[in-house]
Amino acid sequence: MQLKKPVLITIGIIILCGFIDRHTGIKFVYVATYFLHWLIPVALLVTHIGLGICIYRDAQKRKQLLVAAPPWLWACVGFSGGIIGLAAYWLANYVCVAKTPADESAEETPD
């Protein structure tokens, strides 16, 4: 059975923490807390950047947005607001929107 890289990395961190605990007296909880203090902000940053990029690409595809803001502005809203920015974009451009010409042409093409 071959283990995936994330599993191997996790096992390596646990072994390293056990080694540190035995030889230095630093407890596993302290080491795990240190990793979490870096992991959570990095994960949030990556998520916000990803949301900004996705919103920017979608706003570029939709030539006619309900709220007449350029795609880069919507990307900034998505980046700074995260899930709340995504919800604002969705509410402003998908829920209350009249059908755009691109949407109508997509519905007319048969599969």
C-alpha positions in Angstrom: 0.0 0.0 0.0 1.4 3.4 -1.0 0.7 6.4 1.2 -0.1 9.8 -0.3 2.3 12.8 0.3 0.0 14.6 2.8 -0.2 11.5 4.9 3.5 11.0 4.9 4.1 14.7 5.8 1.6 14.4 8.7 3.3 11.2 10.0 6.7 12.9 9.7 5.5 15.9 11.7 4.1 13.6 14.4 7.4 11.7 14.6 9.4 14.9 14.7 7.2 16.2 17.5 7.7 13.0 19.4 11.4 13.3 19.0 11.4 17.0 20.1 9.2 16.0 23.1 11.6 13.3 24.3 14.8 15.1 23.8 14.0 18.7 24.6 11.0 18.5 26.9 8.9 20.7 24.6 5.4 19.1 24.5 3.6 18.1 21.3 0.8 20.6 22.0 3.2 23.5 21.8 4.7 22.3 18.5 1.2 21.7 17.1 0.0 25.1 18.2 3.0 26.7 16.5 2.1 25.0 13.2 -1.5 26.0 13.5 -0.6 29.6 14.1 1.0 29.5 10.6 -1.3 27.1 8.8 -4.6 28.9 9.4 -3.6 32.4 8.2 -1.9 30.9 5.1 -5.0 28.8 4.3 -7.2 31.9 4.7 -4.9 33.9 2.4 -4.9 31.2 -0.3 -8.7 31.0 0.0 -9.2 34.8 -0.4 -6.8 34.9 -3.4 -8.6 32.0 -5.0 -12.0 33.7 -4.5 -10.7 36.9 -6.0 -9.4 35.1 -9.0 -12.6 33.1 -9.6 -14.8 36.2 -9.2 -12.5 38.2 -11.6 -12.7 35.5 -14.3 -16.5 35.1 -13.9 -16.9 38.9 -14.1 -14.8 39.0 -17.3 -17.0 36.3 -18.9 -20.2 38.1 -18.0 -20.0 41.1 -20.2 -23.1 42.7 -18.8 -23.1 42.9 -15.0 -26.1 44.2 -13.1 -23.9 46.4 -10.9 -21.8 48.3 -13.4 -18.4 47.7 -11.6 -15.3 46.6 -13.5 -14.1 43.0 -13.0 -11.0 44.1 -11.0 -13.3 45.9 -8.5 -15.3 42.7 -8.0 -12.1 40.8 -7.6 -11.1 43.2 -4.8 -14.4 42.7 -3.1 -13.9 38.9 -3.3 -10.4 39.1 -2.0 -11.1 41.5 0.9 -14.5 40.0 1.8 -13.9 36.3 1.3 -17.2 34.4 1.6 -19.1 37.6 2.3 -17.6 39.2 -0.9 -18.6 36.1 -2.9 -22.1 36.3 -1.5 -22.3 40.0 -2.4 -21.1 39.2 -6.0 -23.6 36.4 -6.3 -26.5 38.4 -5.0 -25.7 41.4 -7.2 -25.1 39.5 -10.4 -27.0 36.2 -10.3 -30.0 36.4 -8.1 -31.6 39.7 -9.3 -30.2 39.7 -12.8 -32.1 39.8 -16.0 -30.8 37.3 -18.5 -27.7 38.5 -20.4 -27.3 37.7 -24.1 -24.6 35.2 -23.2 -27.0 33.3 -20.9 -29.7 33.3 -23.6 -27.4 31.9 -26.2 -26.2 29.2 -23.8 -29.8 28.0 -23.3 -30.6 27.9 -27.0 -27.8 25.5 -27.9 -29.0 21.9 -27.8 -26.8 19.3 -26.2 
